Amino acid sequence: MIRINHLVLAALLSLGSAAALQAQDGRSPAQDPAAATPQEGTLGRYLKRVPELDQGGGLHLTKYFAVVFGDIKSGSGIALGPALSVKFADGGYAQVKAEYSLRRFRLLQARYDSPEFLGGHALISSRVRWQDAPKLSLFQLGPASPLQRAEFGERRTEASLQLEATAWRVLHVTAGGGIERYATSGGRIDLAEDESLPAIPMMPGLGARPWFGHSFLSVALDTQPSGYARAGTVIDAGIHDFHDAHDGTYSFRRVEAGAEHLIPFGRSTVDLAARTWFSYTEAGKTVPFFLMPTLGGGDYLEAYRLYRFRDRNAAWVKGEYRFALHEFVDVAGFYEAGQVAPSPGTLTLARAAQSAGAGVIFHGKTSARLRFDVARGREGYGAAIGFSAGGS
């Protein structure tokens, strides 16, 4: 039987080979918006007036006051709020922001980024963060879980510090750690909903309030040019260690790996991507459900409900075709497949959920700004509106 983790490994190797052959400095002719897209026109003049976001994702209305969007937690709906930020003369950056969403999600955060050092190749970023997600979907674990669901609430408090460094322009290293506290409600059933479970599912960590010492290290090889990329490759891998500070019950490690390869031709781009998540525990330990990887909605399996599939391990692959209607507007068609499983060896294509759809992407010079997608899977249709403001 073909297994997804084998396919992803093959994809990583093939994309790495392609990166070695195709990586180069500067733009290729296919990346030049002037050559690849129609003339500017009214839309282009309008989009060019939209200011670029600062490094904290703020859209400035004055020198220090900005509006920030999203960045609470998937499922919040449209979220925005005020931010005060300043760029110091030495290159340091500070921001304080607050956000509120249509679904009553809340966020408070203070952040400071140090001036760059090591010749401009490194900086240290720190933040203190509090967020509240009062209503999240809770499906049973596993790839064959029923469509019915319960609900739970989650609060998270964090204080963290991380080092971000770049070498040879394409190698990026992030390392850091912090203290995190999670508080989840005991779960509830909405009797007015047609798709409610008959009882609250048994989940490790439901109703718990653990404190974690969280440390992490990630490495990425990124040959994509700066700005909204239409070519290049990203291959990344990382490890996270979560230590339950109380009695170790929820201590575990998670290993992640992913790859993305963009192939440009004319005004078109083919985007191939794959990602895996694997969780490991010692005997007598367990992974809390709220830190397990999930597929469904958001960036993975858009045709399905948010948090639809959840388990200790997951794998996902995607192929997308994009066509540049304009320098700042792309249309896209995509296919994706993914699965969750209790162990890496049980990730198989036979039970993978599939999703196919199309969308429109509005973007600036440095990042995707707004994306509308409609997708279809075995459980029907799903629609997604994504906003990428940068920052964190």
VMD Tcl script that draws the C-alpha trace (Angstrom):
set ca {
  {0.00 0.00 0.00}
  {1.34 3.47 -0.91}
  {1.76 5.69 2.11}
  {1.53 9.47 2.18}
  {4.68 9.87 4.25}
  {6.67 8.02 1.55}
  {5.18 10.26 -1.12}
  {6.01 13.38 0.86}
  {9.59 12.20 1.32}
  {9.86 11.68 -2.42}
  {8.39 15.15 -3.00}
  {10.93 16.71 -0.65}
  {13.81 15.04 -2.48}
  {12.53 15.96 -5.92}
  {11.80 19.55 -4.94}
  {15.23 19.84 -3.37}
  {16.83 18.65 -6.61}
  {14.78 21.15 -8.56}
  {15.84 23.92 -6.20}
  {19.50 23.08 -6.71}
  {19.06 23.26 -10.47}
  {16.85 26.33 -10.64}
  {17.87 28.54 -7.69}
  {19.41 31.79 -8.88}
  {19.80 35.40 -7.80}
  {17.44 38.03 -9.19}
  {14.36 37.61 -11.32}
  {13.87 35.46 -14.36}
  {11.93 36.99 -17.25}
  {8.85 34.98 -16.19}
  {8.90 36.74 -12.82}
  {8.94 40.26 -14.23}
  {5.42 41.64 -13.66}
  {5.87 44.11 -16.49}
  {6.48 41.26 -18.92}
  {4.08 38.76 -17.39}
  {0.97 40.85 -16.74}
  {-1.26 43.28 -18.61}
  {-0.72 47.04 -18.50}
  {-1.41 48.76 -15.20}
  {-4.80 50.37 -15.79}
  {-7.16 51.77 -13.15}
  {-6.97 48.71 -10.84}
  {-3.18 48.83 -10.76}
  {-3.11 52.54 -9.93}
  {-5.60 51.95 -7.11}
  {-3.78 48.95 -5.61}
  {-0.45 50.76 -5.71}
  {-1.92 53.40 -3.41}
  {-2.51 50.80 -0.69}
  {0.41 51.22 1.75}
  {2.65 48.27 2.53}
  {2.29 46.72 5.97}
  {4.93 47.14 8.65}
  {6.80 44.15 10.11}
  {4.05 43.60 12.69}
  {1.30 43.46 10.06}
  {0.05 46.98 10.76}
  {-1.60 49.20 8.15}
  {-0.57 52.67 9.31}
  {-3.08 55.53 9.43}
  {-0.57 57.83 11.16}
  {3.12 57.49 12.00}
  {2.45 55.43 15.13}
  {-1.20 54.35 14.93}
  {-2.14 51.39 12.73}
  {-4.92 48.89 12.11}
  {-4.11 45.16 12.36}
  {-6.07 42.21 10.98}
  {-6.46 38.52 11.85}
  {-3.70 36.67 13.74}
  {-5.94 35.44 16.59}
  {-6.81 31.81 15.83}
  {-8.40 30.02 12.89}
  {-12.16 30.19 13.25}
  {-12.28 33.75 14.58}
  {-13.94 35.15 11.49}
  {-13.08 38.71 10.46}
  {-10.88 40.22 13.16}
  {-9.27 43.63 13.45}
  {-8.19 46.18 16.00}
  {-5.87 49.07 16.83}
  {-2.10 48.94 17.19}
  {0.56 51.35 18.34}
  {3.97 50.69 16.82}
  {7.28 52.45 16.48}
  {10.47 51.84 14.51}
  {13.42 53.09 16.55}
  {16.44 54.87 15.13}
  {18.65 51.84 15.89}
  {16.36 49.54 13.88}
  {14.42 48.06 16.79}
  {10.65 47.69 16.50}
  {7.90 47.67 19.15}
  {4.17 47.09 18.84}
  {1.19 46.82 21.19}
  {-2.07 45.62 19.65}
  {-5.59 44.50 20.54}
  {-8.07 42.68 18.31}
  {-11.68 41.55 18.43}
  {-13.51 39.35 15.92}
  {-17.07 38.84 14.71}
  {-17.16 35.59 16.71}
  {-16.00 37.33 19.91}
  {-12.42 36.07 19.78}
  {-10.02 38.41 21.58}
  {-6.29 39.14 21.46}
  {-3.87 41.32 23.41}
  {-0.17 41.35 22.53}
  {3.03 43.31 23.15}
  {6.02 42.63 20.91}
  {9.59 43.87 20.60}
  {12.08 43.08 17.82}
  {15.72 43.92 18.45}
  {17.88 45.79 15.94}
  {19.48 43.48 13.41}
  {22.97 42.25 14.22}
  {25.61 39.93 12.72}
  {25.79 42.18 9.69}
  {22.03 42.44 9.39}
  {21.53 38.68 9.30}
  {19.93 38.11 12.72}
  {17.48 39.60 15.20}
  {15.77 38.60 18.44}
  {11.99 38.86 18.73}
  {10.03 38.67 21.98}
  {6.34 38.85 22.77}
  {3.76 38.55 25.53}
  {0.38 37.36 24.25}
  {-3.10 36.53 25.51}
  {-5.89 35.20 23.31}
  {-9.39 33.87 23.91}
  {-11.33 31.61 21.52}
  {-14.73 31.04 23.19}
  {-16.25 28.70 20.59}
  {-14.33 26.09 18.56}
  {-15.53 22.95 16.81}
  {-14.68 19.64 18.46}
  {-14.83 16.59 16.19}
  {-13.85 13.10 17.25}
  {-10.26 12.07 16.58}
  {-9.18 10.14 13.49}
  {-9.61 10.14 9.71}
  {-13.02 8.44 9.85}
  {-14.62 10.69 12.46}
  {-18.32 11.48 11.91}
  {-19.45 14.89 10.71}
  {-21.21 15.57 14.03}
  {-19.38 17.81 16.50}
  {-19.35 19.36 19.95}
  {-17.88 22.71 21.02}
  {-15.22 23.92 23.43}
  {-13.46 27.13 24.42}
  {-9.73 27.77 24.65}
  {-7.60 30.47 26.27}
  {-3.86 30.77 25.74}
  {-1.26 32.88 27.53}
  {2.32 33.07 26.28}
  {5.66 34.75 26.95}
  {8.33 33.82 24.40}
  {11.66 34.76 22.88}
  {13.13 33.65 19.54}
  {16.22 34.17 17.42}
  {15.81 34.56 13.66}
  {18.98 34.27 11.55}
  {19.77 34.10 7.83}
  {22.88 32.73 6.16}
  {23.86 32.84 2.47}
  {20.55 34.62 1.77}
  {18.64 31.33 1.42}
  {19.17 29.51 4.74}
  {16.87 30.64 7.57}
  {17.13 29.39 11.16}
  {14.62 30.10 13.93}
  {15.17 28.95 17.51}
  {13.58 29.92 20.78}
  {11.35 29.03 23.65}
  {8.88 30.29 26.18}
  {6.16 29.57 28.68}
  {2.62 28.79 27.50}
  {-0.58 28.16 29.45}
  {-3.68 26.65 27.90}
  {-7.11 26.56 29.52}
  {-9.85 24.57 27.76}
  {-13.47 24.27 28.76}
  {-15.01 20.87 29.45}
  {-16.91 20.85 26.14}
  {-20.58 21.40 25.41}
  {-23.34 20.20 23.07}
  {-25.48 22.66 21.13}
  {-28.89 20.99 21.08}
  {-30.17 23.51 18.52}
  {-27.62 22.36 15.96}
  {-28.47 19.54 13.54}
  {-24.89 18.23 13.45}
  {-24.33 17.88 17.20}
  {-22.75 14.77 18.68}
  {-24.96 12.85 21.13}
  {-22.27 13.23 23.82}
  {-19.05 15.13 24.40}
  {-16.17 13.03 23.00}
  {-13.37 11.86 25.28}
  {-10.31 13.95 24.47}
  {-6.92 14.09 26.20}
  {-6.64 17.57 27.69}
  {-10.31 18.55 27.52}
  {-11.05 20.69 30.57}
  {-7.34 20.83 31.49}
  {-5.21 23.90 32.28}
  {-1.58 22.85 31.74}
  {1.54 25.00 31.73}
  {4.18 24.16 29.14}
  {7.81 24.95 28.65}
  {7.95 25.13 24.87}
  {11.25 25.11 22.95}
  {11.68 24.86 19.19}
  {14.16 24.87 16.33}
  {13.40 25.16 12.63}
  {15.55 25.39 9.50}
  {14.38 26.46 6.05}
  {16.03 26.60 2.63}
  {14.21 29.36 0.74}
  {15.14 30.32 -2.84}
  {11.97 32.30 -3.48}
  {12.62 35.99 -4.23}
  {11.34 38.61 -1.84}
  {7.83 39.86 -2.45}
  {4.89 37.95 -3.87}
  {6.75 34.93 -5.28}
  {6.04 33.26 -8.62}
  {9.17 31.08 -8.64}
  {11.52 29.34 -6.25}
  {11.50 26.62 -3.62}
  {11.07 26.42 0.15}
  {12.04 23.30 2.12}
  {11.71 23.46 5.90}
  {11.89 21.19 8.92}
  {11.43 21.83 12.62}
  {11.11 20.22 16.02}
  {9.02 21.38 18.99}
  {9.36 20.16 22.57}
  {6.40 20.69 24.91}
  {7.17 19.93 28.57}
  {4.17 19.72 30.90}
  {5.40 21.65 33.95}
  {2.89 20.03 36.33}
  {3.41 16.26 36.20}
  {4.56 15.59 32.64}
  {1.27 13.98 31.56}
  {1.02 16.10 28.40}
  {4.73 16.24 27.53}
  {5.50 15.40 23.89}
  {7.60 16.31 20.84}
  {6.38 17.26 17.39}
  {8.41 17.09 14.18}
  {7.23 19.04 11.13}
  {8.53 19.11 7.56}
  {7.29 20.75 4.41}
  {8.19 21.73 0.85}
  {6.84 24.12 -1.78}
  {8.05 24.53 -5.35}
  {6.84 27.28 -7.71}
  {7.25 26.70 -11.45}
  {6.68 29.83 -13.60}
  {5.89 29.89 -17.31}
  {4.57 33.00 -19.03}
  {1.80 34.51 -16.92}
  {1.18 31.17 -15.17}
  {2.60 29.51 -12.06}
  {2.33 25.90 -10.87}
  {2.57 25.57 -7.08}
  {3.40 22.12 -5.64}
  {3.35 21.75 -1.84}
  {3.48 19.02 0.81}
  {3.59 18.98 4.61}
  {3.78 16.41 7.44}
  {3.38 16.53 11.22}
  {4.49 13.72 13.57}
  {4.02 13.54 17.35}
  {6.09 11.46 19.78}
  {5.55 10.71 23.49}
  {7.20 8.59 26.15}
  {5.34 5.75 27.85}
  {2.50 7.01 30.02}
  {2.38 10.41 28.29}
  {-0.18 11.74 25.81}
  {-0.59 14.60 23.34}
  {-3.34 17.07 24.36}
  {-5.94 17.34 21.63}
  {-5.60 21.14 21.30}
  {-1.93 20.75 20.23}
  {-2.54 17.96 17.70}
  {-2.28 18.85 13.99}
  {-5.61 19.51 12.28}
  {-6.82 19.48 8.66}
  {-9.92 21.23 7.39}
  {-10.62 24.83 6.45}
  {-7.96 27.51 6.59}
  {-4.84 26.49 4.66}
  {-5.44 22.73 4.56}
  {-8.42 20.90 2.95}
  {-10.54 23.98 2.31}
  {-13.67 22.01 1.34}
  {-14.07 20.73 4.91}
  {-15.12 22.29 8.19}
  {-12.46 24.02 10.23}
  {-10.69 21.53 12.56}
  {-12.57 18.71 10.79}
  {-9.78 16.11 11.12}
  {-7.50 15.91 14.15}
  {-4.99 13.34 15.44}
  {-1.38 12.92 16.57}
  {0.00 12.76 13.00}
  {-1.02 14.31 9.70}
  {0.09 14.62 6.06}
  {-1.10 16.95 3.31}
  {-0.27 17.54 -0.38}
  {-1.46 20.21 -2.81}
  {-1.13 21.17 -6.45}
  {-2.23 24.60 -7.65}
  {-2.28 26.45 -10.97}
  {-2.27 30.27 -10.87}
  {-2.77 32.68 -13.76}
  {-1.90 36.39 -13.49}
  {-4.86 38.42 -14.67}
  {-3.07 41.52 -13.48}
  {0.16 42.48 -11.73}
  {-1.79 42.36 -8.45}
  {-4.54 39.80 -9.21}
  {-4.27 36.03 -9.80}
  {-6.90 33.38 -10.38}
  {-6.19 29.85 -9.15}
  {-7.38 26.26 -9.40}
  {-6.17 23.65 -6.92}
  {-6.38 20.04 -5.74}
  {-5.34 18.84 -2.29}
  {-5.44 15.66 -0.23}
  {-4.69 14.96 3.40}
  {-5.17 12.57 6.28}
  {-4.67 12.37 10.04}
  {-3.75 9.18 11.92}
  {-2.78 7.97 15.41}
  {0.62 6.72 14.13}
  {2.85 7.63 11.16}
  {2.59 4.12 9.72}
  {-1.18 4.38 9.31}
  {-1.11 7.47 7.06}
  {-2.39 6.03 3.76}
  {-3.83 7.40 0.53}
  {-6.74 4.96 0.77}
  {-8.54 7.08 3.38}
  {-7.23 10.53 2.45}
  {-9.79 13.34 2.28}
  {-9.68 15.25 -0.99}
  {-10.57 18.80 -1.95}
  {-10.66 20.64 -5.29}
  {-11.53 24.25 -5.92}
  {-10.78 27.66 -7.39}
  {-10.08 31.12 -6.07}
  {-9.04 34.72 -6.66}
  {-5.93 36.24 -5.05}
  {-5.41 39.98 -4.55}
  {-1.86 40.82 -3.50}
  {0.63 43.61 -3.07}
  {4.28 43.67 -4.02}
  {5.42 41.92 -0.84}
  {2.69 39.42 0.05}
  {-0.74 37.96 -0.66}
  {-3.31 40.26 0.89}
  {-6.76 38.80 0.24}
  {-7.90 35.45 -1.16}
  {-11.38 34.05 -1.91}
  {-11.71 30.26 -2.48}
  {-14.54 27.84 -3.11}
  {-13.80 24.11 -2.87}
  {-15.64 20.79 -2.99}
  {-14.94 17.55 -1.10}
  {-16.76 14.38 -0.12}
  {-18.82 16.26 2.49}
  {-19.95 19.06 0.19}
  {-18.76 22.57 -0.54}
  {-16.67 24.95 1.51}
  {-15.79 28.62 1.06}
  {-12.80 30.40 2.55}
  {-11.76 34.03 2.82}
  {-8.13 34.45 3.77}
  {-6.28 37.62 4.71}
  {-2.51 37.63 5.05}
  {-1.28 40.68 6.90}
  {2.14 39.43 7.95}
  {3.49 39.88 11.43}
  {2.68 37.72 14.44}
}
mol new
graphics top color blue
foreach p $ca { graphics top sphere $p radius 0.5 }
foreach p [lrange $ca 0 end-1] q [lrange $ca 1 end] { graphics top cylinder $p $q radius 0.2 }
display resetview
